[in-house]
Amino acid sequence: MSKLLKSKILLAFMIVAAVAVVGVSSTLAYTHTVTLKQGSSGSQVVALQSALGGLVADGSFGAMTKAAVVSFQSANGLTADGVVGAMTGAKLSGAPIPGNYPSGCTSAMGYSTTTGASCAVSTTSYPAGCTSTVGYSSTTGAKCDGGSTTVTGPLAGTNGTISDVNQISSYNNEELGDGSKDVKVMGFDVVASNDGDISISSIKLTFDAAGNSGSTRLDDYLTTVKVLNGSTVVATADTADFTKDSTGVYSKTMSLSNVVVKAKATSKFYVAVDAVSNLDSGDISSDSWTVAINNIRYVDGGGVTTTVSSTDSVLTGNMDYDNAGDGVGMSFVSFSTSADTELKISKDTSSPDSQVVKVSADNQTDKVVLLKGKMQLKGTSDVWLDEVPFDLTTNATNVDAVASTYYLTIDGKEYSESLGAGVGTTEPIYFDNLDLDISAGSTIAFTLSADVNDIDVGTFDEGKTLMAELTSTLRDASHFVAENAQGDALADATEKTGSALGEAQAFYSKGIMVSLGSVSASVTTAGDAGATTPTSDIGTFKITFSVTAFGDDMRLDDDAAEDTSAFDTVTQLSYSLSGDASVAATTASLTSSTGATHDTESYLIEEDQTETFTLTVAGTATADVFTNVKLEGLGWTAGSTDAVGANIYTFNLDDFKTADLYLNDN
């Protein structure tokens, strides 16, 4: 062996020996001065490696050193990130985490002036009346191991306090029904002082049934109580774990986890409850409870535990518990009341207006739409729908003569029902066994249609009608079956509301269909308005519409005239003029912009063809007046021969109306 090699081995032996000496002595002498992490090097790393033990103290922070740091952090309740910061450094040196000293200590030196315990121990605060996790509190009787709260800090400052507690007024007299979940019955803000952070360790809640006429057992009403900090649940307890005192008041200290309110900050808290699923119906109409805060316990940055009780000025109002009946009220009601359930029925805007429907003279016409509607479910409860009724009305011999098979399409599912023979002109039809679930907050659509029979002169003539309705009377009937999530039938007028009333559909195998084109109204003044005798305003009104013939050639009466009689009996082209007593010398004409053949008495519309017409009405004001023109009826007859109207078309004409026009009588 060469002298050089021997020298290297000897030097290496001396370094290892020196490191070993450092590893033995620095465990007690480690002082943290700088943050260390993988890649760091130097004497501070040597001290770290020696303090951790089991490592070669070579001053290089590598993967093995990081693994040892993570293991140490995990074993000591620290964030296991492998970075040696202030908290990990303090733990390695055996000192308490900076700023968190035991009660009666202002530093890590010496002994507590209140407990006599060493100040150089990690800070753990115990429930009031406890000095360790063994046994029970001498002041509250709570288990010391169940109520201990380790301050994981660091909490800024050493003298933080609760400066105020304010009730959130929006949570008051909340209603609870069978099986209600997570109902917030009380809310409050906790305000921390400017002196430092605080860690809230527990809240003692009190439930009082003062004034109840029914049961005074808390677990007859509630199953679970929760405390939330914002949206986070920080404590949960079964009502069976609450203690009942000699006066029947229930209370429990709820230990909170990881709840810190920063200095100068305000944090929101809520008390939420779950109701039992089988509330006694005899109790819910008269029973109520209150929930109140008996005390709030917190720890400041110096490790001092303080209790704010109901006698303290910061905890006031009706949320603190001083006397029987104190607290924020809550009431117990039926499930539907608490869920605010309402199944609202309405006609959809796409439901057909009164109109002409083309049907066959020889064969059945399938699934003619009679009514479209919707059901909106408000509240928080789902609803089970099993039966829906409709009324059917006709001017034919009977409803069955027009249609006997009907279809209800609801929420995308189709059901069919049939009427018996020989029914009357107004008959109900019931769609049952729907077994349909409606989710709370949703809206479902429904459509009622029918297979319309072929025209049968004598029982089902041309132009006979059929109308479908879901009325308020039917809504209240036993055949409208709807139940909430608890299996209770929905009450009419409060939980079932609204109606869906269809319009009459007229059935023809041959006839006309009319659609609106445009409307206009304008004012003209004849002569010189500045003359000695100015001329009064003249109003000109125009309504343009299209007419389609089906089943045969059709004739449209050209005799346009104002008529104030019952328009369904007039067989000419009829219009109304509002304020006509103040309009004189009215003229009216019907023209065709598509060149429809015009004979002596009518226009020709060939089968399956469409012609466009314009009704023009003009009149002079005899007094200042607002006026308009509305198309009321069209006289028509089948066949190609020139003839006056034998039938009157009055369907879907509500929108065939001009705007109001002001005419000035000069």
C-alpha positions as CSV (number, residue, x, y, z in Angstrom):
1,M,0.0,0.0,0.0
2,S,1.4,3.4,-1.0
3,K,2.0,6.2,1.5
4,L,-0.4,8.4,-0.5
5,L,-3.2,5.9,-0.3
6,K,-2.5,5.3,3.5
7,S,-2.7,9.1,4.0
8,K,-6.1,9.3,2.2
9,I,-7.6,6.5,4.3
10,L,-6.3,8.1,7.5
11,L,-7.8,11.5,6.6
12,A,-11.2,9.9,5.7
13,F,-11.2,8.1,9.1
14,M,-10.5,11.4,10.9
15,I,-13.4,13.2,9.0
16,V,-15.9,10.4,9.9
17,A,-14.8,10.4,13.5
18,A,-15.2,14.2,13.6
19,V,-18.7,13.9,12.1
20,A,-19.6,11.3,14.6
21,V,-18.6,13.6,17.4
22,V,-20.7,16.4,15.9
23,G,-23.7,14.0,15.6
24,V,-23.5,13.2,19.3
25,S,-23.2,16.7,20.6
26,S,-25.3,18.8,18.2
27,T,-28.7,17.1,19.0
28,L,-28.9,19.4,22.1
29,A,-27.0,22.3,20.5
30,Y,-29.0,22.6,17.2
31,T,-30.0,26.2,16.6
32,H,-32.1,27.1,13.5
33,T,-30.9,30.1,11.6
34,V,-31.9,29.6,8.0
35,T,-34.4,27.6,6.0
36,L,-32.9,24.4,4.6
37,K,-34.1,22.2,1.8
38,Q,-32.8,19.7,-0.7
39,G,-29.8,21.2,-2.4
40,S,-28.6,23.2,0.6
41,S,-25.1,22.7,2.0
42,G,-22.8,23.9,4.7
43,S,-22.4,23.7,8.5
44,Q,-26.1,24.3,9.2
45,V,-26.8,21.1,7.2
46,V,-24.2,19.2,9.1
47,A,-25.9,20.3,12.4
48,L,-29.3,19.3,10.9
49,Q,-28.0,15.8,9.9
50,S,-26.5,15.3,13.3
51,A,-29.7,16.4,15.0
52,L,-31.7,14.0,13.0
53,G,-29.3,11.0,13.6
54,G,-28.7,8.0,11.3
55,L,-27.2,10.2,8.6
56,V,-23.7,10.8,7.3
57,A,-23.2,14.4,8.4
58,D,-21.5,15.5,5.2
59,G,-23.1,18.9,5.0
60,S,-24.9,18.1,1.7
61,F,-28.8,18.1,1.9
62,G,-29.7,15.3,-0.4
63,A,-32.5,12.8,-0.9
64,M,-31.7,10.8,2.2
65,T,-31.6,13.9,4.4
66,K,-35.0,15.1,2.9
67,A,-36.5,11.7,3.7
68,A,-35.3,11.9,7.3
69,V,-36.8,15.4,7.6
70,V,-40.2,14.2,6.2
71,S,-40.2,11.4,8.7
72,F,-39.4,13.7,11.5
73,Q,-42.1,16.2,10.5
74,S,-44.7,13.4,10.2
75,A,-43.9,12.1,13.6
76,N,-44.2,15.5,15.2
77,G,-47.5,16.7,13.6
78,L,-45.8,19.1,11.2
79,T,-46.3,19.7,7.5
80,A,-44.3,16.9,5.9
81,D,-42.8,18.8,3.0
82,G,-39.1,18.1,3.7
83,V,-38.3,21.7,4.1
84,V,-36.8,22.8,7.5
85,G,-38.4,26.1,8.3
86,A,-39.0,27.9,11.6
87,M,-41.5,25.4,13.0
88,T,-39.4,22.3,12.1
89,G,-36.3,24.1,13.3
90,A,-38.0,24.9,16.6
91,K,-39.1,21.3,17.1
92,L,-35.5,20.0,16.3
93,S,-34.1,22.4,18.9
94,G,-36.6,21.2,21.5
95,A,-38.2,24.7,21.9
96,P,-41.9,25.5,21.5
97,I,-43.1,26.8,18.2
98,P,-42.4,30.5,18.2
99,G,-45.2,32.6,19.7
100,N,-47.0,29.6,21.2
101,Y,-45.9,29.2,24.8
102,P,-47.6,27.3,27.6
103,S,-50.0,29.2,29.9
104,G,-48.0,31.4,32.3
105,C,-45.0,31.5,30.0
106,T,-43.7,34.4,27.9
107,S,-40.7,32.5,26.5
108,A,-39.3,29.0,26.3
109,M,-37.2,29.7,29.4
110,G,-38.0,28.8,33.0
111,Y,-41.4,27.6,34.4
112,S,-45.0,28.7,34.1
113,T,-46.1,31.2,36.8
114,T,-49.6,29.7,36.8
115,T,-49.1,25.9,36.4
116,G,-45.4,25.4,37.4
117,A,-44.9,23.4,34.2
118,S,-41.7,23.9,32.2
119,C,-42.0,26.6,29.5
120,A,-39.7,24.6,27.2
121,V,-42.5,22.1,26.1
122,S,-44.7,22.1,23.0
123,T,-47.9,24.1,23.4
124,T,-51.0,22.0,23.9
125,S,-54.1,23.6,25.5
126,Y,-56.6,21.5,27.3
127,P,-60.3,22.0,28.2
128,A,-61.0,24.3,31.1
129,G,-60.3,22.4,34.3
130,C,-57.8,20.0,32.7
131,T,-54.0,20.0,33.0
132,S,-53.6,16.9,30.8
133,T,-55.6,14.5,28.7
134,V,-56.2,12.2,31.7
135,G,-59.5,12.3,33.6
136,Y,-62.3,14.9,33.5
137,S,-62.5,18.6,33.8
138,S,-62.9,20.0,37.3
139,T,-65.1,22.8,36.1
140,T,-67.2,21.3,33.2
141,G,-67.1,17.6,33.8
142,A,-66.1,17.0,30.2
143,K,-63.5,14.3,29.3
144,C,-60.1,15.9,29.0
145,D,-59.0,13.7,26.2
146,G,-62.1,14.5,24.2
147,G,-61.8,18.2,24.5
148,S,-58.1,18.9,24.0
149,T,-57.1,21.2,21.2
150,T,-53.6,21.3,19.9
151,V,-52.7,24.7,18.5
152,T,-51.2,24.0,15.2
153,G,-50.4,27.7,14.6
154,P,-48.5,29.7,14.5
155,L,-51.2,32.1,15.8
156,A,-50.0,35.7,15.2
157,G,-49.7,37.7,18.4
158,T,-50.1,36.5,22.0
159,N,-53.1,38.4,23.3
160,G,-55.9,37.8,20.8
161,T,-59.5,37.9,22.1
162,I,-63.1,37.7,20.9
163,S,-64.1,41.3,20.7
164,D,-67.7,40.7,19.6
165,V,-70.3,38.0,18.6
166,N,-73.2,39.2,16.4
167,Q,-76.3,37.2,15.5
168,I,-77.1,36.8,11.8
169,S,-80.8,37.9,11.9
170,S,-81.8,36.1,8.7
171,Y,-81.7,32.8,10.6
172,N,-84.7,33.0,12.9
173,N,-87.8,30.7,13.4
174,E,-86.7,28.4,10.6
175,E,-89.3,25.7,9.8
176,L,-88.4,22.0,9.9
177,G,-90.5,19.2,8.4
178,D,-90.1,15.4,8.4
179,G,-86.6,14.4,7.4
180,S,-85.4,18.0,6.8
181,K,-81.6,18.0,6.3
182,D,-78.9,20.6,7.1
183,V,-81.3,23.4,8.0
184,K,-79.5,26.4,9.4
185,V,-81.4,27.5,12.5
186,M,-78.9,30.0,13.9
187,G,-76.0,32.1,12.5
188,F,-73.5,34.4,14.1
189,D,-70.3,36.3,13.4
190,V,-67.2,36.0,15.6
191,V,-65.0,39.1,15.5
192,A,-61.3,38.8,16.6
193,S,-59.5,41.7,18.2
194,N,-56.6,43.5,16.7
195,D,-54.2,42.0,19.3
196,G,-53.8,38.5,17.6
197,D,-55.3,35.4,16.1
198,I,-57.5,33.1,18.1
199,S,-58.3,29.4,17.8
200,I,-61.9,28.5,18.7
201,S,-61.8,25.2,20.5
202,S,-65.4,24.6,21.5
203,I,-69.0,26.0,21.6
204,K,-71.5,24.9,24.1
205,L,-75.1,24.8,22.7
206,T,-78.3,24.7,24.6
207,F,-81.7,23.4,23.2
208,D,-84.8,24.4,25.2
209,A,-88.4,23.3,24.7
210,A,-90.0,25.8,27.1
211,G,-93.6,26.3,26.3
212,N,-94.0,23.0,24.3
213,S,-97.3,21.3,24.6
214,G,-96.0,18.0,23.3
215,S,-92.9,16.0,23.8
216,T,-89.9,17.6,25.4
217,R,-87.4,15.0,24.2
218,L,-84.9,16.5,21.8
219,D,-84.5,13.3,19.9
220,D,-88.2,13.2,19.1
221,Y,-87.5,16.2,16.9
222,L,-83.9,16.2,15.8
223,T,-81.3,13.6,15.0
224,T,-78.1,15.6,14.4
225,V,-76.6,18.9,15.2
226,K,-73.7,20.5,13.3
227,V,-71.6,23.6,13.7
228,L,-70.3,25.1,10.4
229,N,-67.5,27.7,10.0
230,G,-68.5,29.2,6.7
231,S,-69.4,26.2,4.5
232,T,-67.2,23.8,6.4
233,V,-68.6,21.4,9.0
234,V,-66.3,21.7,12.1
235,A,-68.3,19.7,14.6
236,T,-71.1,17.1,14.6
237,A,-73.0,15.5,17.4
238,D,-76.0,13.2,17.7
239,T,-78.8,14.6,19.8
240,A,-78.7,11.4,21.8
241,D,-75.3,12.6,23.1
242,F,-76.8,15.9,24.5
243,T,-77.2,16.1,28.3
244,K,-80.6,16.9,29.8
245,D,-80.7,18.8,33.1
246,S,-83.3,18.7,35.8
247,T,-85.3,21.5,34.0
248,G,-85.5,19.6,30.7
249,V,-82.9,21.7,28.9
250,Y,-80.4,19.9,26.6
251,S,-76.8,21.0,26.2
252,K,-73.5,19.8,24.8
253,T,-70.0,21.2,24.4
254,M,-69.2,20.8,20.7
255,S,-65.4,20.5,20.2
256,L,-64.3,22.3,17.0
257,S,-61.4,21.3,14.8
258,N,-58.9,23.7,13.1
259,V,-61.0,26.9,13.5
260,V,-58.8,30.0,13.5
261,V,-60.1,33.6,13.4
262,K,-57.3,35.9,12.3
263,A,-56.7,39.2,14.1
264,K,-59.1,42.0,13.0
265,A,-61.2,39.4,11.0
266,T,-64.8,38.3,11.2
267,S,-65.7,34.7,10.7
268,K,-69.2,33.3,10.1
269,F,-70.6,30.3,12.0
270,Y,-73.9,28.4,11.7
271,V,-75.8,25.8,13.7
272,A,-77.5,23.3,11.4
273,V,-79.8,20.5,12.3
274,D,-81.4,17.3,10.8
275,A,-85.0,16.6,11.7
276,V,-86.4,13.1,12.4
277,S,-88.2,11.4,9.5
278,N,-91.4,10.8,11.5
279,L,-92.4,14.0,13.3
280,D,-95.6,13.5,15.3
281,S,-98.4,15.3,13.4
282,G,-100.0,16.2,16.8
283,D,-96.9,18.1,17.8
284,I,-95.9,20.0,14.7
285,S,-98.8,22.5,14.9
286,S,-97.9,23.7,18.4
287,D,-94.3,22.8,19.3
288,S,-91.2,24.8,18.9
289,W,-87.7,24.8,20.4
290,T,-84.9,27.4,20.8
291,V,-81.2,27.0,20.3
292,A,-78.7,29.2,22.1
293,I,-75.0,29.6,22.9
294,N,-74.0,28.9,26.5
295,N,-70.4,29.6,26.0
296,I,-67.5,29.8,23.4
297,R,-64.0,28.7,24.4
298,Y,-60.9,29.9,22.5
299,V,-57.1,29.8,22.7
300,D,-54.8,32.8,21.9
301,G,-51.3,32.8,20.5
302,G,-49.9,32.6,24.0
303,G,-51.7,29.4,24.7
304,V,-54.1,31.0,27.1
305,T,-57.6,29.5,27.1
306,T,-60.5,31.9,27.6
307,T,-64.2,31.2,27.9
308,V,-66.9,33.7,26.7
309,S,-70.1,32.9,28.6
310,S,-73.7,34.0,28.2
311,T,-73.1,36.5,30.9
312,D,-70.4,38.4,29.0
313,S,-71.3,41.5,27.2
314,V,-69.9,40.3,23.8
315,L,-72.5,37.5,23.8
316,T,-75.8,39.2,23.9
317,G,-79.2,39.2,22.2
318,N,-81.6,36.3,21.9
319,M,-78.8,33.8,20.9
320,D,-77.2,33.6,24.4
321,Y,-78.7,31.4,27.0
322,D,-79.4,33.0,30.4
323,N,-83.0,32.0,31.2
324,A,-85.6,29.4,30.2
325,G,-86.8,29.9,26.7
326,D,-83.8,32.0,25.6
327,G,-82.4,31.4,22.2
328,V,-83.2,31.5,18.5
329,G,-86.5,29.8,17.7
330,M,-87.2,27.0,15.3
331,S,-90.6,25.5,14.5
332,F,-91.8,22.1,13.3
333,V,-94.3,21.9,10.5
334,S,-95.6,19.4,7.9
335,F,-93.1,18.2,5.3
336,S,-94.9,20.1,2.5
337,T,-94.9,23.3,4.5
338,S,-91.2,23.2,5.2
339,A,-90.5,22.1,1.6
340,D,-92.7,24.9,0.3
341,T,-94.1,22.5,-2.4
342,E,-96.2,23.9,-5.2
343,L,-97.0,22.1,-8.5
344,K,-98.0,24.9,-10.8
345,I,-100.0,24.0,-13.9
346,S,-100.2,26.3,-16.9
347,K,-101.0,26.3,-20.7
348,D,-97.9,26.5,-22.8
349,T,-97.5,29.3,-25.3
350,S,-97.3,26.8,-28.1
351,S,-100.7,25.3,-27.4
352,P,-102.9,25.6,-30.5
353,D,-105.3,28.6,-30.7
354,S,-108.8,28.0,-31.9
355,Q,-108.3,26.9,-35.5
356,V,-109.4,24.8,-38.4
357,V,-107.9,21.3,-38.5
358,K,-107.9,19.4,-41.7
359,V,-109.2,15.8,-41.2
360,S,-110.2,13.0,-43.5
361,A,-113.8,12.3,-44.6
362,D,-113.0,8.6,-44.9
363,N,-110.2,7.7,-42.5
364,Q,-109.1,8.5,-38.9
365,T,-106.7,11.4,-38.5
366,D,-104.0,10.4,-35.9
367,K,-102.8,12.4,-32.9
368,V,-104.3,15.8,-33.5
369,V,-103.0,18.1,-30.8
370,L,-105.7,19.6,-28.5
371,L,-103.7,21.1,-25.7
372,K,-100.1,21.8,-24.6
373,G,-99.1,22.7,-21.1
374,K,-96.5,22.5,-18.4
375,M,-96.1,21.7,-14.7
376,Q,-93.5,23.6,-12.7
377,L,-92.5,22.1,-9.3
378,K,-91.4,24.7,-6.8
379,G,-89.9,24.0,-3.4
380,T,-87.4,21.5,-2.2
381,S,-89.4,18.2,-2.3
382,D,-89.7,15.8,-5.3
383,V,-93.2,14.8,-6.3
384,W,-94.7,11.5,-7.5
385,L,-97.4,12.0,-10.1
386,D,-99.6,9.0,-10.9
387,E,-102.9,10.4,-12.4
388,V,-103.9,13.5,-14.4
389,P,-107.5,14.2,-15.6
390,F,-108.8,16.3,-18.5
391,D,-112.3,17.5,-19.5
392,L,-113.3,17.1,-23.2
393,T,-116.1,19.2,-24.7
394,T,-117.7,19.1,-28.2
395,N,-120.7,20.5,-30.1
396,A,-121.1,17.2,-31.9
397,T,-123.5,14.5,-30.8
398,N,-121.0,13.3,-28.2
399,V,-117.3,13.3,-27.5
400,D,-116.9,9.8,-28.6
401,A,-118.3,10.7,-32.0
402,V,-115.3,13.0,-32.6
403,A,-112.5,10.9,-30.9
404,S,-112.4,8.0,-28.6
405,T,-108.6,7.4,-28.2
406,Y,-106.5,10.0,-26.5
407,Y,-102.7,10.3,-25.8
408,L,-100.9,12.1,-23.0
409,T,-97.2,12.8,-23.6
410,I,-95.7,14.0,-20.4
411,D,-92.0,14.5,-19.5
412,G,-91.2,12.6,-22.7
413,K,-93.3,9.5,-21.9
414,E,-96.5,8.6,-23.7
415,Y,-99.7,7.1,-22.2
416,S,-103.0,6.4,-23.9
417,E,-106.7,6.1,-22.7
418,S,-110.0,5.4,-24.5
419,L,-113.5,6.6,-23.8
420,G,-116.5,4.3,-23.8
421,A,-119.3,4.6,-26.4
422,G,-122.3,6.8,-25.9
423,V,-120.7,9.4,-23.7
424,G,-122.0,13.0,-23.5
425,T,-120.9,16.3,-24.9
426,T,-118.6,17.0,-21.9
427,E,-116.7,14.1,-20.5
428,P,-113.6,13.6,-18.3
429,I,-110.7,11.3,-19.3
430,Y,-108.2,10.0,-16.7
431,F,-104.6,9.1,-17.4
432,D,-103.6,6.9,-14.5
433,N,-100.6,4.6,-13.5
434,L,-98.2,7.3,-14.7
435,D,-95.7,6.5,-11.9
436,L,-93.8,9.6,-12.8
437,D,-91.2,11.3,-10.6
438,I,-90.8,15.1,-10.8
439,S,-87.6,16.6,-9.4
440,A,-87.8,19.6,-7.2
441,G,-87.2,22.8,-9.1
442,S,-87.9,21.3,-12.5
443,T,-90.6,22.0,-15.2
444,I,-92.1,19.2,-17.3
445,A,-94.1,19.6,-20.5
446,F,-97.3,17.7,-21.5
447,T,-99.3,17.4,-24.7
448,L,-102.8,16.0,-25.0
449,S,-103.8,14.7,-28.5
450,A,-106.5,12.5,-30.0
451,D,-107.2,10.2,-33.0
452,V,-110.0,12.1,-34.7
453,N,-112.6,10.1,-36.5
454,D,-113.6,10.5,-40.1
455,I,-116.5,12.9,-40.8
456,D,-119.8,11.2,-40.2
457,V,-122.8,13.4,-41.2
458,G,-125.4,13.4,-38.4
459,T,-123.1,12.6,-35.5
460,F,-119.8,14.3,-36.5
461,D,-120.5,17.0,-39.1
462,E,-118.1,19.3,-40.9
463,G,-117.0,22.1,-38.6
464,K,-117.7,20.4,-35.3
465,T,-115.2,21.1,-32.5
466,L,-113.4,19.5,-29.6
467,M,-111.8,21.2,-26.7
468,A,-109.6,19.9,-23.9
469,E,-109.0,21.5,-20.5
470,L,-107.3,20.8,-17.2
471,T,-109.4,23.0,-14.9
472,S,-109.1,24.0,-11.3
473,T,-112.1,21.7,-10.5
474,L,-110.3,18.7,-12.0
475,R,-107.1,19.8,-10.2
476,D,-108.9,19.3,-6.9
477,A,-110.5,16.0,-7.8
478,S,-109.4,12.6,-6.4
479,H,-108.3,11.7,-9.9
480,F,-105.4,14.1,-9.8
481,V,-102.9,12.0,-7.8
482,A,-99.7,13.8,-6.7
483,E,-97.7,13.1,-3.6
484,N,-94.6,14.8,-2.0
485,A,-91.5,12.9,-1.0
486,Q,-93.1,11.9,2.3
487,G,-96.0,10.3,0.6
488,D,-98.5,13.0,1.5
489,A,-101.1,14.1,-1.2
490,L,-100.6,17.6,-2.4
491,A,-103.3,20.0,-1.2
492,D,-105.3,21.9,-3.8
493,A,-105.0,25.7,-4.1
494,T,-101.8,25.7,-2.0
495,E,-99.7,22.8,-3.3
496,K,-101.5,22.3,-6.6
497,T,-102.2,25.5,-8.5
498,G,-103.1,26.9,-11.9
499,S,-104.9,25.4,-14.9
500,A,-104.4,24.7,-18.6
501,L,-107.4,25.6,-20.8
502,G,-107.3,24.6,-24.4
503,E,-109.3,26.2,-27.2
504,A,-111.8,24.6,-29.6
505,Q,-110.4,22.8,-32.6
506,A,-112.7,22.8,-35.6
507,F,-112.5,19.8,-37.9
508,Y,-113.2,20.0,-41.7
509,S,-112.5,17.6,-44.5
510,K,-112.8,20.5,-46.9
511,G,-112.6,24.2,-46.1
512,I,-110.2,27.1,-45.7
513,M,-107.3,28.0,-43.4
514,V,-106.4,31.6,-42.8
515,S,-103.1,33.2,-41.7
516,L,-102.2,36.8,-40.9
517,G,-99.8,38.7,-43.1
518,S,-99.6,42.3,-41.8
519,V,-101.6,45.2,-40.4
520,S,-101.2,49.0,-40.7
521,A,-103.0,52.2,-39.8
522,S,-102.3,55.8,-41.0
523,V,-103.7,59.3,-40.9
524,T,-104.3,61.6,-43.8
525,T,-105.8,65.1,-43.8
526,A,-107.6,66.3,-46.9
527,G,-107.4,70.0,-48.0
528,D,-105.6,72.8,-46.1
529,A,-105.5,72.2,-42.4
530,G,-104.9,76.0,-41.9
531,A,-108.0,77.0,-43.9
532,T,-111.0,78.7,-42.3
533,T,-112.8,75.3,-42.3
534,P,-110.0,72.6,-42.0
535,T,-110.8,69.1,-43.0
536,S,-111.0,66.4,-40.3
537,D,-108.5,63.5,-40.2
538,I,-109.1,60.4,-42.3
539,G,-107.9,57.1,-41.0
540,T,-106.9,54.3,-43.4
541,F,-106.6,50.8,-42.0
542,K,-105.3,47.7,-43.7
543,I,-105.3,44.0,-42.8
544,T,-103.4,41.6,-45.1
545,F,-104.0,37.8,-44.8
546,S,-103.7,34.6,-46.8
547,V,-106.4,32.0,-47.4
548,T,-105.6,28.3,-48.3
549,A,-108.3,26.0,-49.7
550,F,-108.3,22.2,-48.9
551,G,-110.6,19.4,-50.0
552,D,-112.2,21.4,-52.8
553,D,-112.2,24.8,-54.5
554,M,-113.4,27.5,-52.2
555,R,-115.2,30.9,-52.6
556,L,-114.4,33.8,-50.4
557,D,-117.3,36.4,-50.0
558,D,-116.1,39.8,-51.3
559,D,-118.8,41.9,-49.4
560,A,-116.7,43.6,-46.8
561,A,-118.8,45.5,-44.3
562,E,-118.8,46.6,-40.7
563,D,-121.2,44.5,-38.6
564,T,-121.9,44.8,-34.9
565,S,-124.1,41.7,-34.7
566,A,-122.9,38.2,-33.5
567,F,-120.2,37.6,-36.1
568,D,-120.6,33.8,-36.0
569,T,-123.9,34.2,-37.8
570,V,-122.8,36.6,-40.5
571,T,-121.7,35.0,-43.7
572,Q,-120.0,38.0,-45.3
573,L,-116.5,39.4,-44.7
574,S,-117.1,41.3,-41.4
575,Y,-115.0,43.7,-39.5
576,S,-115.5,45.9,-36.4
577,L,-114.5,49.5,-36.0
578,S,-114.0,50.8,-32.5
579,G,-115.3,54.3,-31.8
580,D,-117.4,54.1,-35.0
581,A,-119.9,56.7,-33.6
582,S,-117.2,59.3,-34.1
583,V,-116.1,58.1,-37.7
584,A,-118.3,58.9,-40.7
585,A,-118.4,57.9,-44.4
586,T,-116.6,54.6,-43.8
587,T,-115.6,52.7,-46.9
588,A,-114.3,49.2,-47.2
589,S,-112.9,47.0,-49.9
590,L,-111.3,43.6,-50.4
591,T,-108.6,43.1,-53.0
592,S,-106.2,40.3,-53.9
593,S,-102.5,40.9,-54.4
594,T,-102.0,37.4,-55.9
595,G,-104.6,37.9,-58.6
596,A,-107.3,35.6,-57.3
597,T,-110.2,35.3,-59.8
598,H,-112.9,37.7,-58.8
599,D,-116.5,37.2,-60.0
600,T,-119.7,39.0,-59.0
601,E,-119.9,38.0,-55.4
602,S,-116.7,36.2,-54.5
603,Y,-113.1,35.4,-55.0
604,L,-112.0,31.9,-56.2
605,I,-109.3,29.9,-54.3
606,E,-108.5,26.7,-56.0
607,E,-108.0,23.5,-54.0
608,D,-104.6,23.3,-52.3
609,Q,-103.8,26.9,-53.4
610,T,-103.2,30.0,-51.4
611,E,-104.3,33.5,-52.3
612,T,-103.5,36.7,-50.4
613,F,-106.0,39.5,-49.7
614,T,-106.1,42.9,-48.2
615,L,-109.0,44.5,-46.3
616,T,-108.9,48.3,-46.5
617,V,-111.1,50.4,-44.4
618,A,-111.2,54.3,-44.4
619,G,-113.2,56.8,-42.4
620,T,-113.4,60.5,-41.5
621,A,-113.4,61.6,-37.9
622,T,-116.6,63.5,-36.7
623,A,-115.1,63.8,-33.2
624,D,-111.7,63.4,-31.7
625,V,-111.4,59.6,-31.3
626,F,-109.0,56.6,-30.9
627,T,-110.1,53.9,-33.3
628,N,-108.9,50.6,-34.8
629,V,-110.2,47.9,-37.2
630,K,-110.4,44.2,-36.4
631,L,-111.3,41.3,-38.8
632,E,-114.2,39.4,-37.2
633,G,-115.3,36.8,-39.8
634,L,-114.9,35.5,-43.4
635,G,-117.8,34.2,-45.4
636,W,-116.9,31.2,-47.5
637,T,-118.5,28.3,-49.4
638,A,-117.2,25.2,-51.2
639,G,-117.2,24.8,-54.9
640,S,-116.0,26.8,-57.9
641,T,-119.3,28.5,-58.6
642,D,-119.5,32.2,-57.8
643,A,-121.6,32.4,-54.6
644,V,-122.0,34.3,-51.3
645,G,-120.6,32.7,-48.1
646,A,-122.6,29.8,-46.7
647,N,-120.1,29.3,-43.8
648,I,-118.4,31.7,-41.5
649,Y,-114.7,31.5,-40.5
650,T,-114.1,33.0,-37.0
651,F,-111.1,31.0,-35.9
652,N,-107.6,32.4,-34.8
653,L,-108.6,36.0,-35.7
654,D,-107.6,37.7,-32.4
655,D,-104.4,39.1,-33.9
656,F,-106.1,40.3,-37.1
657,K,-106.3,43.9,-35.6
658,T,-104.6,47.2,-36.4
659,A,-103.0,49.4,-33.8
660,D,-105.1,52.2,-32.3
661,L,-105.1,55.4,-34.4
662,Y,-106.0,58.9,-33.1
663,L,-108.2,60.9,-35.4
664,N,-108.7,64.6,-34.9
665,D,-112.0,66.3,-35.8
666,N,-111.0,69.7,-37.1
